[in-house]
Amino acid sequence: MRTAVRKADRQKRILERVREREVATQTELKEILAGEGVEVDQGTLSRDIRELGLVRISTEAGFKYAPVESATPAAPTKLAGRLVKSAEKSGNLIVVQTGPGNAQMVSLAIDKLSWPEVLGTVAGDDTLLVVVREGHPAARVAKKILELRER
């Protein structure tokens, strides 16, 4: 039986499911919800995941969705630093390479650091782009990103 579920209730359910079990893909999450009578299309599920701040983290078994606060509990920069492979500048942009599935976590950690010289970040799967404000040397920001690995 299909249940009409409000957005807030659906998102609460999504958070509960990713906290109580390992959910590796959106398809798997969609199937879990469908098993509970909650039908959701792929676009809505993607938006819910983004709005909830869920990230894919690496586990011994592969990848799973997790709330960013559980993925980066007390020391987001320390964890993010371990995930950074390289940071190379080009003009006022920095391209940061991470392992597969880790760019969003690193991007969020950099955003949370609130460095005044960083305008913002955009993350893919294993690469993120850091936009440096005009008047600030991107090379210095790239160095700060690489120094996160030493924390």
N, C-alpha and C positions, 0 to 999 in steps of 0.2 A: 504494500500500500504506500503510495506517495504521500509525503507529508509536506505541507506548505510551512516553510521555516523562515522566520525573519533573519535578516542578515546577521544581527548580533548573536542570535542563537546558533546559527550555522557556524559563525566564526568561533564561538565558544566551544562548540563541538569539535571543530578542527583542532584547536589548541589542546583539548583534552586527549584526542586521539594521538597526536604526535608526541605528547608527553608520556602516554601510557604504553606506547609500542613503537617499534621502529618502522617508519613509513619512508620508503626509499624514493617513490615517484608520485607525481600528481595522479597518474592513472590508478595506482594502488590506493591513494587517499580517496579518490572518487568512488572506487569500488567499495571501500569501507563505509563511506557515507551512504551509498546506495543500499548496502546491506542493512542499514538502519532506517531505510525509507526516505532518505534525503537525496533527492536528485539535484545535481548541480552540473552546469555545463563547464567545459574546460576554461573558457574565458573568465567566468565568474570565480572559479577555483583559483586561477592564476592571480586575479585581483585580490582575493581573500588572503592568499599566501603572502603577497607583497604588503598588503595593509597590516597584516599581523606581524610583519617583520620576521617571518620564518626564513631560515637559511639552511642550505644543505651542508652538513658537516660530515667529515670523514670518520668512519668507525672501523673497527677490525673486520667487520662483515661487509663493508662497502660504504655507502652513503645513506644518510637519513635526514629528514627534515627535523629542525629543532628551533625553538624560540631563540632569538639571538642572545638573550640574557643567559640562557643555559649553555649556549655554545661559547660564550665569552663571559664567564661568571664574574670574578673579581678583578681580573687583569686582562681586559680585552687587548691592550697593546702588546702584552707579552705573548699571547696566543697568536695575534695577528703577525707579530714580528717573526715568529717561527714559520709562518706560512709564506712569507715574502721570499721569492727566489732572486728577483732582480728589480731594479728601478732605473730607468734610463730617460733622460730629459730630451726634449726637442722643443725649443722655443719656450713657451710658458706651459707646456704640457709634460707630464711624466707618465710613461707607460710602465706599469708594475706587473710583473709576472708572478703568479702563484701556482700552486698545484691545482689539479682539476677540482672544480666545485668550491674553491676557497676565496675567489675574488670578492664575492659579496661580503663575506665576513671581514676581510681586510679593509674594504671600502668603508664599511660601517664603523670600524675601529678608528680609521683616519678621520671620518666625519665627527665622531664623538670626541676626538682630541681637540677639536675646534681651533686648529692652528689658524691664526689670523691671515697668514699668507696663502691659505688654501681656499679657493672659491667653491670647490665642490669635487665630487668624484662620480664616476660612472663605472659600473661593474658588469662584466660578462661572467663567463664560467671560470676561466683561469687567468684573465687579464683585466686590469682596471686602469682607468684613465684618471689622473689627478690634474685638475686645472688650477694653475697657480695665478694669483692676482698679479696684475701689471705692477711693475716696480719692485717685485720680489724675485730674487734669483731662484729659478727652478732647480738649479744644481744643488743649492743648499737644502731645498725641500726634499729632493731625491736622497740626499745624504741622511737627512733626518729619518726618512722612511727606512733606509737600510740599517740605521742605528737601532731601529725597533727590534731587530734580530738579536741584539746584544743585551736586551733587558731581561 
